Amino acid sequence: MRLAFAHEAILAMDPLADLRAPGAAVTMALCGHWDHNPPCPLASHHSSADRVGDEVRVRTLFAVEPELEDTVRQGIDQALAGGQLAGQDGPATRWQLRSSQRSVIRNNEMDLAQRLSGR
């Protein structure tokens, strides 16, 4: 049975950089490409990014069998530690990973977490 988990990372990014790029990098790491047909092969997931001061906070919610949780977290960390995503038609978006850690699912994320886990 799939369970939902949360992961949060803090990045340094240029103020004009595309906030979607880190989430796309996570999707590439977990699914092979950011543009793929569902379902996600390893873990259903959703990433979001928000600027807070000079930081970008990337949250990824994902649902996976508990024994694969660490594998997914490693994929997220590797994708974000890579520090860039090449654009399809333009220059790469770059960032620097400052921190990455487990997080708890917030109250306002519960519905999404349930959908991701198939409940």
C-alpha positions in Angstrom: 0.0 0.0 0.0 1.3 3.4 -1.0 1.8 6.0 1.7 2.2 9.8 1.3 5.4 11.6 2.3 6.8 15.1 2.1 10.3 16.4 1.3 11.5 20.0 1.4 14.6 21.6 0.0 15.9 25.1 0.1 17.7 26.5 -2.9 19.5 29.6 -3.9 18.2 30.8 -7.3 18.5 33.9 -9.4 15.4 36.0 -8.9 14.4 35.7 -12.6 15.0 32.0 -12.8 12.1 29.7 -13.7 10.6 28.3 -10.5 9.3 25.3 -12.3 12.7 24.0 -13.2 13.6 22.3 -9.8 10.3 20.4 -9.8 10.8 19.4 -13.4 14.3 18.1 -12.4 12.7 16.0 -9.7 10.2 14.6 -12.2 13.0 13.8 -14.6 14.8 11.9 -11.8 11.7 10.0 -10.7 10.0 9.5 -14.1 12.6 9.9 -16.8 11.2 13.1 -18.3 9.0 16.0 -17.1 6.5 15.4 -19.8 5.2 11.8 -19.5 1.9 10.0 -19.4 0.6 8.9 -16.0 1.1 7.0 -13.9 4.5 7.9 -12.5 6.6 4.7 -12.7 8.2 5.0 -9.2 6.2 7.4 -7.1 3.2 9.6 -7.8 4.4 13.1 -6.8 3.9 16.8 -7.0 6.5 19.5 -6.5 5.9 23.2 -5.8 8.3 26.1 -5.4 7.9 29.4 -3.6 10.3 32.3 -3.1 10.8 33.3 0.5 13.2 36.2 0.7 16.4 35.2 -1.2 15.5 31.5 -0.9 13.4 29.1 -3.0 11.6 26.4 -1.0 10.8 23.3 -3.0 8.3 20.9 -1.5 7.7 17.5 -3.0 4.8 15.4 -1.9 5.0 11.8 -3.1 3.3 8.5 -2.5 5.1 5.2 -2.6 5.4 1.8 -0.8 7.2 2.5 2.5 10.2 0.3 1.5 10.8 2.7 -1.4 10.6 5.9 0.5 14.4 6.3 0.9 14.9 5.6 -2.9 12.5 8.4 -3.8 14.2 10.8 -1.3 17.6 10.0 -2.8 16.2 10.7 -6.3 14.9 14.1 -5.2 18.1 15.0 -3.5 20.2 13.9 -6.5 18.0 15.9 -8.9 18.2 19.1 -6.8 21.9 18.6 -6.0 22.6 18.6 -9.7 21.9 22.3 -9.7 20.5 22.8 -13.1 17.9 21.8 -15.7 18.6 22.4 -19.4 15.7 24.2 -21.1 14.1 22.7 -24.2 14.8 25.7 -26.3 16.8 28.0 -24.2 19.5 28.2 -21.6 19.6 26.0 -18.5 18.0 27.2 -15.2 20.6 26.9 -12.4 20.3 26.8 -8.6 22.4 25.8 -5.6 21.0 23.3 -3.1 21.3 24.8 0.4 19.5 22.0 2.4 17.2 19.1 1.9 15.2 17.1 4.4 12.2 15.1 5.3 9.1 17.1 6.1 5.6 16.5 7.4 2.5 16.8 5.3 0.8 20.0 6.1 -2.9 20.3 6.8 -3.5 22.2 3.5 -1.7 19.3 1.6 -3.8 16.4 3.0 -6.2 16.2 0.1 -3.3 16.1 -2.4 -1.5 13.5 -0.4 -4.6 11.3 -0.3 -5.0 11.6 -4.1 -1.3 10.8 -4.7 -1.6 7.7 -2.5 -4.8 6.6 -4.3 -7.2 7.0 -1.4 
